Amino acid sequence: MALILVLSVAATIPILQFASLGYMLESSGRVARGEPIRRCFPGAALAGSIVWCSVWIGLTWLAVWFLADLAYSAELIDPGSLRAARMRLAARIVAAVWVVWCAWAIFRGGRWWHFLWPAPVRFVKTIFRAQTWRDAEDRLWNFVTALRLPSLLKTGFFGTIAALVWLIIPAILMIIALTSPGGGALGLVGLAGAVGMWWVLMYLPFLPIQMASQRRFWSAFDRRSIRASFKKAPFAFMIAIVGLVVLALPLYLLRIEAIPQELWWILSLFFVVLIFPAKLLAGWALRRSRQRERDCHWTLRWIAWIPLISAIGFYVGFLYLAKFALWEGTASILLQHAFLPPVPFYAR
């Protein structure tokens, strides 16, 4: 739960949105490589520490907020009075003390008892030691390093680029057919776009995860390896595609109308809760295929292929209808949250 909250908050911050997607791809890539389940979610304990520290920082801030509210009320009742000035000064002093209090609690370990009791004697004894500041610098550096932001940003960025490269041509053909008047040749253009989108979506859910698992950008364009993997585990691929469609479609309901910026984090929370399992399913399908040496019988492949292409066809049809319901209009055909970071929620 802490990991989901951290990824949701990161998804609302520009640039860090790529890190949120990069983590989901990295985790799914580890599943595809067959790593133990505990190693497939790196930094989960760190996310728990971040969330609990945030909770206790918020709770201790309530005292500062209460005093600041009293100072604001005093200024409204008696503007420019000595009592109001004293209340404002007291609020600023308490806020400064709160900053030191929280920083000291985090330095000691960030546990709940560290926020409740500041250990003033220990604080006075250690705050003026040079070793204390060196330890604080080392801990801060270790914390920043443990986040692995450069690696996650790189994975999310290149995963986004690869998805856009795959989506852009069929999406443009579909948009041209929907936005241009008339029929005839434009109908054929739209049909070509729909068929192209259909074909792309058979491979796109797995290609960025293959890129993350192999740590090679060009693996995101190795369609033949995905096709070979499907022959070994067709039912796993079918489950992954159907799961992606089932989990991605409800998010379109949240894009019918733009919501206030203060509530964007709710969209990101739904995005992570629904899309993360879909990507894990795709990683699991790749893992199943790599555990098998021989291809399945062609009859089993056809049995799995029928619901797979049916689910994709339903999704492509929904993309056409989304143009009339979503506030992004035809841009929603390209800005598909199933393969991109949460940026499509906020693109205007």
ABEGO torsion letter per residue (X at the ends): XAAAAAAAAAAABBGAAAAAAAAAAAAAAAAAAGBBAAAABBGAAAAAAAAAAAAAAAAAAAAAAAAAAAAAAAAAABBGBAAAAAAAAAAAAAAAAAAAAAAAAAAAGGBAAAAABAGAAAAAAAAABAAAAAAAAAAAAAAAAAAGAAAAAAAAAAAAAAAAAAAAAAAAAAAAAAABBEBEAAAAAAAAAAAAAAAAAAAAAAAAAAAAAAGBAAAAABAAAAAAAAAABAAAAAAAAAAAAAAAAAAAAAAABBBBAAAAAAAAAAAAAAAAAAAAAAAAAAAAAAABABBBBAAAAAAAAAAAAAAAAAAAAAAAAAAAABAAEAAAAABBAAABBAAAAABX
